[in-house]
Amino acid sequence: MSNDTPIQYGEVTATYFWDDGSGINGDTGAPAGGEPMQEGLFSSPSWPLGTEGYIVYEGEEYDFFIGDRGPGNPSQDCDVLLDIDGKTFAKMMGTEFDESSLTVGGGNGHAEVEYYITEWGDGAGTEGAPHPFMEEGNSCEDAVSPIPEEAQASEEESSEESSEDASEDEAAQEESESSEESADDGSEEQDAQEEESEESAAPTDESEDGGVSAETAANDLSGAELTGADNGMLSGTGLLTLALVPAILVAMLFVWSRRAAGAHAGAADNDGKGLMAESNGRHSLGSLLDKLRGRK
């Protein structure tokens, strides 16, 4: 609460109390605001319940919220306008709070304090200058003063520091996000390089679907596969080759049988036919063929 900007400032005389409903030492019952009695719960004769702020005593700050009504008669004539819980008052005085008697040791039951209101509560009560208990028309204007410049400057500096801290946090977050993005990009690039390297190193004998490449298949084919003899039978090409061999042999035999049967092969004939001339030998295959042709 002490880091919030003050909206009202003043100086008042304060006393202390501790109303926990025990009835000890003039206890008037549980606090009117509905919150249990506790350290930091102050009482005001007029400010709205739930009002927040802090007091300064001998340079020390103590946060509070208004949770009860009081003091009663001491507030008459605007004398005592703030009741401080006994535990906080004991800390201010540098002494102990007696839980059994609900009193503060040291004998000093009053203190002059500076108060700073930072937020008005939404409970019953009146904002602005305090007034004595049950005397709404008797406003204690002297209890309100201009807010000290140092308090305003302190709040502005605190706000600036908060803004700077927020800016630094944002910058650090952006830098962290940038580093993470760079790391992610580097990781993706490395993964891509590794994947490319693996693809380059992969065997070329295997196809994409896990089969065998054409080059490997060609190298693995045997003579039987080339002829299509997977089932023990020759392919169409092999059968054609076997069919052509006898025809070639017959043609060669026919040409050979047509050679001249004279004194020597290639002897000249009268018609200039050379090897194709009719043979005139009597014991050659050519003369036999001539006879078959009807010649003598």
C-alpha positions as CSV (number, residue, x, y, z in Angstrom):
1,M,0.0,0.0,0.0
2,S,2.9,2.4,0.7
3,N,3.9,2.2,-3.0
4,D,0.5,3.6,-4.1
5,T,0.1,7.3,-4.9
6,P,-1.4,9.2,-1.8
7,I,-4.7,11.0,-2.4
8,Q,-4.9,12.6,1.1
9,Y,-2.3,13.5,3.7
10,G,-2.4,15.0,7.2
11,E,-1.2,14.8,10.8
12,V,-3.2,13.5,13.7
13,T,-2.9,12.2,17.3
14,A,-3.4,8.5,17.5
15,T,-3.9,6.0,20.3
16,Y,-4.2,2.2,20.2
17,F,-6.8,-0.5,20.8
18,W,-7.4,-4.3,20.4
19,D,-11.0,-5.4,20.1
20,D,-11.1,-9.1,19.6
21,G,-14.5,-9.8,21.4
22,S,-12.8,-11.1,24.5
23,G,-14.2,-8.3,26.8
24,I,-10.7,-7.8,28.3
25,N,-9.7,-4.2,29.3
26,G,-12.7,-2.4,27.9
27,D,-12.9,-4.5,24.7
28,T,-16.1,-3.5,23.0
29,G,-16.5,-6.5,20.7
30,A,-15.3,-7.6,17.3
31,P,-14.4,-5.0,14.7
32,A,-17.3,-3.4,12.9
33,G,-15.9,-4.0,9.4
34,G,-16.3,-7.7,9.6
35,E,-12.6,-8.6,9.5
36,P,-11.1,-10.3,12.6
37,M,-8.9,-8.2,14.8
38,Q,-5.4,-8.3,13.4
39,E,-2.2,-6.4,12.9
40,G,-2.7,-3.5,10.4
41,L,-6.4,-3.1,11.3
42,F,-6.9,0.6,12.3
43,S,-10.0,2.4,13.5
44,S,-11.3,5.8,12.4
45,P,-14.3,7.7,13.8
46,S,-15.5,8.7,10.3
47,W,-13.4,7.4,7.3
48,P,-15.1,4.7,5.1
49,L,-14.6,1.1,6.2
50,G,-12.0,-0.5,3.9
51,T,-10.0,2.7,3.4
52,E,-6.3,1.9,2.8
53,G,-3.1,3.8,3.5
54,Y,0.0,4.0,5.7
55,I,1.3,6.1,8.6
56,V,4.8,7.4,9.2
57,Y,6.2,7.5,12.7
58,E,9.8,8.6,13.3
59,G,10.7,7.8,9.7
60,E,9.1,4.3,9.7
61,E,6.1,3.4,7.5
62,Y,3.3,1.1,8.7
63,D,0.5,0.0,6.3
64,F,-3.2,-0.1,7.5
65,F,-6.8,-0.5,6.5
66,I,-9.8,0.9,8.3
67,G,-11.8,-2.0,9.9
68,D,-13.5,-0.5,12.9
69,R,-15.0,2.6,14.4
70,G,-13.1,4.7,17.1
71,P,-11.9,6.2,19.1
72,G,-15.1,7.4,20.7
73,N,-14.9,10.1,23.3
74,P,-11.2,10.8,22.7
75,S,-12.2,12.1,19.2
76,Q,-14.2,14.9,20.6
77,D,-12.9,18.3,19.7
78,C,-10.8,16.6,17.0
79,D,-8.3,15.5,19.7
80,V,-7.6,11.8,18.8
81,L,-8.7,10.9,15.3
82,L,-7.0,7.5,14.7
83,D,-6.9,4.2,16.6
84,I,-3.9,1.9,15.8
85,D,-4.0,-1.8,16.5
86,G,-2.0,-2.7,19.7
87,K,0.6,-4.9,17.8
88,T,1.5,-2.1,15.3
89,F,1.6,0.5,18.1
90,A,4.0,-1.7,20.2
91,K,6.4,-1.9,17.2
92,M,6.2,1.9,16.8
93,M,7.1,2.3,20.5
94,G,9.8,-0.4,20.3
95,T,8.1,-2.5,23.0
96,E,5.9,-5.6,23.3
97,F,2.2,-6.1,23.1
98,D,0.8,-8.0,26.1
99,E,-1.7,-10.6,24.8
100,S,-3.2,-11.3,28.2
101,S,-4.0,-7.7,29.1
102,L,-4.2,-6.3,25.5
103,T,-1.9,-3.4,26.4
104,V,1.3,-2.0,25.2
105,G,4.1,-1.7,27.7
106,G,6.0,1.5,28.2
107,G,3.2,3.7,29.5
108,N,2.9,5.9,26.4
109,G,-0.6,5.5,24.9
110,H,-0.5,8.3,22.4
111,A,1.6,9.2,19.4
112,E,1.7,12.0,16.7
113,V,1.7,10.4,13.3
114,E,1.5,11.4,9.6
115,Y,-1.1,9.5,7.6
116,Y,-1.4,8.9,3.9
117,I,-4.6,7.7,2.3
118,T,-4.0,5.8,-0.9
119,E,-7.5,4.4,-1.5
120,W,-11.0,5.1,-0.1
121,G,-13.0,2.1,1.0
122,D,-16.5,1.3,-0.2
123,G,-17.9,0.7,3.3
124,A,-19.9,3.1,5.6
125,G,-18.2,6.4,6.4
126,T,-17.2,9.7,5.0
127,E,-14.3,10.6,2.7
128,G,-12.1,13.6,3.2
129,A,-11.3,15.3,6.5
130,P,-12.1,13.1,9.5
131,H,-14.7,14.2,12.1
132,P,-15.3,13.1,15.7
133,F,-17.3,10.0,16.3
134,M,-21.0,10.5,15.6
135,E,-20.5,14.2,14.7
136,E,-20.7,14.3,10.9
137,G,-21.2,18.1,10.8
138,N,-18.0,18.8,12.8
139,S,-15.3,18.3,10.2
140,C,-11.7,18.4,11.5
141,E,-10.2,20.4,8.6
142,D,-6.9,20.9,10.4
143,A,-6.2,17.2,10.1
144,V,-5.8,17.5,6.3
145,S,-2.7,19.1,4.7
146,P,-1.2,19.3,1.2
147,I,0.6,16.1,0.1
148,P,4.4,16.6,0.6
149,E,6.3,17.0,-2.6
150,E,8.8,14.3,-1.6
151,A,6.0,11.8,-1.2
152,Q,4.7,12.6,-4.7
153,A,8.3,12.6,-6.1
154,S,8.9,9.3,-4.4
155,E,5.8,7.8,-5.9
156,E,6.7,9.1,-9.4
157,E,10.2,7.6,-9.1
158,S,8.7,4.3,-7.9
159,S,6.4,4.4,-11.0
160,E,9.3,5.2,-13.3
161,E,11.4,2.4,-11.8
162,S,8.5,0.0,-12.2
163,S,8.2,1.1,-15.9
164,E,11.9,0.6,-16.4
165,D,11.8,-2.8,-14.7
166,A,8.9,-3.7,-17.0
167,S,10.8,-2.5,-20.1
168,E,13.9,-4.5,-19.0
169,D,11.7,-7.6,-18.5
170,E,10.2,-7.1,-21.9
171,A,13.6,-6.7,-23.5
172,A,14.9,-9.8,-21.7
173,Q,11.9,-11.7,-22.8
174,E,12.3,-10.6,-26.5
175,E,16.0,-11.5,-26.4
176,S,15.1,-14.9,-25.0
177,E,12.5,-15.5,-27.6
178,S,15.0,-14.4,-30.3
179,S,17.6,-16.8,-29.0
180,E,15.1,-19.6,-29.0
181,E,14.0,-18.8,-32.6
182,S,17.7,-18.7,-33.7
183,A,18.3,-22.1,-31.9
184,D,15.2,-23.5,-33.6
185,D,16.3,-22.2,-37.0
186,G,19.8,-23.7,-36.5
187,S,18.4,-27.0,-35.4
188,E,16.1,-27.1,-38.5
189,E,19.0,-26.3,-40.8
190,Q,21.2,-28.9,-39.2
191,D,18.4,-31.5,-39.5
192,A,18.0,-30.6,-43.2
193,Q,21.7,-31.0,-43.7
194,E,21.8,-34.3,-41.9
195,E,18.8,-35.5,-44.0
196,E,20.4,-34.5,-47.2
197,S,23.7,-36.2,-46.2
198,E,21.8,-39.4,-45.4
199,E,20.0,-39.3,-48.8
200,S,23.4,-38.8,-50.6
201,A,25.0,-41.7,-48.7
202,A,22.0,-44.0,-49.4
203,P,22.8,-47.0,-51.7
204,T,21.9,-46.4,-55.3
205,D,21.0,-50.1,-55.9
206,E,17.7,-49.7,-54.1
207,S,14.8,-47.8,-55.5
208,E,12.5,-45.5,-53.5
209,D,10.0,-48.3,-52.8
210,G,12.6,-50.7,-51.5
211,G,13.0,-52.6,-54.9
212,V,16.1,-53.2,-57.0
213,S,17.3,-50.5,-59.4
214,A,17.5,-51.1,-63.2
215,E,21.3,-51.2,-63.1
216,T,21.4,-53.9,-60.4
217,A,18.7,-55.9,-62.2
218,A,20.7,-55.8,-65.4
219,N,23.8,-56.9,-63.6
220,D,22.0,-59.8,-61.9
221,L,20.3,-61.2,-65.1
222,S,21.6,-64.5,-66.2
223,G,21.7,-66.0,-69.7
224,A,18.5,-67.9,-69.0
225,E,16.7,-64.6,-67.9
226,L,17.8,-62.8,-71.0
227,T,16.2,-65.6,-73.1
228,G,13.1,-65.6,-70.9
229,A,13.8,-69.2,-69.8
230,D,12.5,-68.7,-66.3
231,N,10.2,-71.7,-66.8
232,G,12.7,-73.8,-68.8
233,M,11.4,-72.7,-72.2
234,L,13.1,-70.5,-74.8
235,S,11.8,-67.0,-75.5
236,G,10.4,-65.9,-78.9
237,T,13.8,-64.5,-79.8
238,G,15.5,-67.8,-79.1
239,L,13.0,-69.7,-81.2
240,L,13.4,-67.3,-84.1
241,T,17.2,-67.7,-83.9
242,L,17.0,-71.5,-84.0
243,A,14.6,-71.3,-87.0
244,L,16.9,-69.1,-89.0
245,V,20.0,-71.3,-88.6
246,P,18.8,-74.2,-90.9
247,A,17.6,-71.7,-93.5
248,I,21.1,-70.1,-93.6
249,L,22.8,-73.4,-93.9
250,V,20.5,-74.4,-96.8
251,A,21.2,-71.2,-98.6
252,M,25.0,-71.6,-98.2
253,L,24.7,-75.2,-99.5
254,F,22.8,-74.0,-102.5
255,V,25.4,-71.4,-103.4
256,W,28.2,-73.8,-102.9
257,S,26.5,-76.4,-105.2
258,R,26.3,-73.8,-108.0
259,R,30.0,-73.4,-108.3
260,A,31.6,-74.1,-111.7
261,A,32.6,-77.7,-112.1
262,G,35.3,-77.1,-114.7
263,A,39.1,-77.5,-114.5
264,H,39.1,-74.9,-111.8
265,A,36.5,-72.7,-110.0
266,G,35.9,-69.4,-111.7
267,A,36.8,-70.5,-115.2
268,A,35.5,-68.1,-117.9
269,D,32.5,-69.1,-119.8
270,N,31.3,-67.9,-123.2
271,D,28.4,-65.8,-121.8
272,G,30.5,-64.1,-119.0
273,K,28.4,-65.6,-116.2
274,G,31.3,-66.7,-114.2
275,L,30.3,-68.9,-111.2
276,M,26.7,-68.9,-112.3
277,A,27.5,-70.4,-115.7
278,E,26.2,-73.9,-116.4
279,S,28.7,-76.5,-115.4
280,N,30.2,-78.8,-118.1
281,G,31.7,-81.3,-115.7
282,R,30.3,-84.8,-115.7
283,H,31.1,-85.9,-112.2
284,S,30.2,-82.7,-110.2
285,L,27.1,-81.9,-108.3
286,G,26.5,-79.1,-110.8
287,S,26.3,-81.6,-113.7
288,L,23.8,-83.6,-111.7
289,L,21.7,-80.6,-111.2
290,D,21.9,-79.8,-115.0
291,K,20.6,-83.2,-115.7
292,L,17.7,-82.6,-113.4
293,R,17.0,-79.4,-115.3
294,G,16.7,-81.5,-118.5
295,R,20.0,-80.7,-119.9
296,K,22.6,-83.2,-121.1
